[in-house]
């Protein structure tokens, strides 16, 4: 009988090692699942935060539509010989509103790279919605792809309305780079309402 017991002593060690291996694998799987869930939660939090920033900037821009501050943007172009030129453009809301003086919708747009000025959270782009809308050079893809059925808010005034698309693209947290999150709304104004302002 003592011979039988000495033969089984290695089996206990083997079962113990197998049990430890199974527990280790289960722990690694649980850790990987937790890391994956943390990444999902972080991405969801970032999306919700950037969406809220873009929507807040969009609502502020619509509320202050006629009083948007001027914005200057400098672009640099480098040629093959290493020669560089820079061009500064200033965007003012008058170009969008005054369709008598600025009739061409391709040049009559407004953008602001960091709005609101007090605590920048998004870039704002405003353009007219026309029946035949071609892409406007200088605007983002999302601002150029305005759906014809963009819901819009009407303001009191005449029956003849002008429609505008307002697009807000969120800025990444503590950064001046754009995120992939953007929101868009349309508004309508009476066609004759702004002629006396300009």
N, C-alpha and C positions, 0 to 999 in steps of 0.2 A: 504494500500500500504506500509506503514511503517513496518508492520508485515512481508511482503514478503522480504524486504531488510535485515532485521535482520537475517532471516533464511539463506541467501546466503553468509554471511560474512565468515563462516568457509570454504566455497568452494574455495575462493581466496587463503587462507592460504594453503589448500591442494594442489592446482595446483602449487603454488610457491615451496612447498617442493618437489613435484614430479619433477618439472623442475630442481631444484638444484641437486636432486639425479641423474637424467639423465646426467646432465653436469659433475658431479663427476665421474660417471661410464665411460663416454667417456674420461675424463682426465686420469683415471687410465689405460684404454686400450691403450691410446696414449703413456703413460709413459712406459708401459711394452713393447710395440712395439719398442720404442726408445732404451730401454736397450738391447733388443734382437739384434737390428741392430748394436749397438755399439760393442756387443760381436762378431758378425759376422765380422765386420770390423777389430777388434783387431786380431782375428784368421787369417784372410786373410793377414794382415800386417805381423804377425809373420811368417806365412808360406812363404810368398814372401821373407822376410829377411833371413830366415834360408836356403831357397833354393838358394838364391844368394850367401850366404857364402859358402855353400857346393860346388856350381858350380865354384866359384872363386878358392877355394882350389884345386878342381879337375883339373882345367885348369893349375894351377901353378905346381901341381905335374906332370902332363903330360909334361909340358915344361921343367921341371928339372928332368926328369925321371931317368937318370943315376947318378944324383948327390943328391939323396935324403939323408938327414942327418940320422945318426944312431939314433935309439930310444930304450931306455931301459924301461922295464915294470916289476914291482915287483908284484907277486901274492902271497897271503897268504892262506894257507890251515890249517883249525883247525880240529883236530881229536876228537873222542868221549871223551877222557880223559882230554880235555882242552889243549892238547899239540898242538902248532902251528908251522908250518914251512913256510918259505918264499923262493920263487925262483925268481931270476931276469933273464929275457931273454932280449937279445939285438937283435934288428932287423936291418939288413943291406940290402941294395938293391942288393948287390953282390949275395945273395942267390937266388934271383929271376932271375937275368940275366945269371948267370953261370950255365947252365944246364948240363955241363960236370961234374963239381965238386959236384953240388947239384941236382942230377937227380930226386929225389923223390919230386914231386910237393906238397905233403902233408906237407913237412917240409920246402920247398923253397917258402916262402912267406914273405912279408914285411908289417909292419903296423907302423903307427905313430899316437899316441893318441891325439896330439894337433898340427896341421899343418895349415899354415906355422908357423915356430918357432917365428917369429917377432910379429905376432898378430894371435894367434890360432883361427881358425874359424871352423875347421872340423877335423875328424879323417880320415886318409887315409889308405886303405888296398889295396895291390897289390898282385895278384896271377897269375900264368900261367893258360891259358885256355887249357885244355887237351881234347882229344876225349872222354875218360871215366873219368869224373870228379866226384870224391867222395868228400863229405864235408871235409874241412880242419879244424882240431881242433885248436881253438884259433882265428878263424875268425868269424865275425858276420854272421847272417843269410843271409843278403843281399849280402855279399861278397861271400858266399858259393853258393848262387842260381844264378849263372851266366848263362844267357840264351845262348844257343849254337849259336843263331843268333845275338849276341851282335855286333852292328855296331862298326867297328874299323877303325882307321886311319893308313895308310901305310907310312912307312919311306923308303927312297931310299935305295937300296941295293940289295942283292941277291933275287932270286925267292923263296927260301926256307925260309918261314917266321915263326916266333914264335909269338903267340898271348898272350896278357896280359889283364886282367881285372883290372881296377882301380876304386875303390869305395870310395866315400867321404860321410861320415855321419856328418851332421851339429851338432855343439855344440850349446846349448841354449845360449841366450845372457847373457854375464857376468857370465858364468858358465862353469864348466868342465863336465857337464852331457850331454849325447847325446840326441838329439831330435829324432823325428821319420822321419825326412826328410833326404833323401839320394839320390845321383845321381851316375851313373855308366857309364863309357866309356871303350871301348876296344882300344888297340893299337897293332900294329904289328911291329916287328923288324926283320931284316935279322938274320938267325940262326947262322951264323958264325961271326957276327960283333963284339961280345964282347969277343971272346976267347983270343985276345991279351991284353985285359985290366986286366985279372985276372991271 
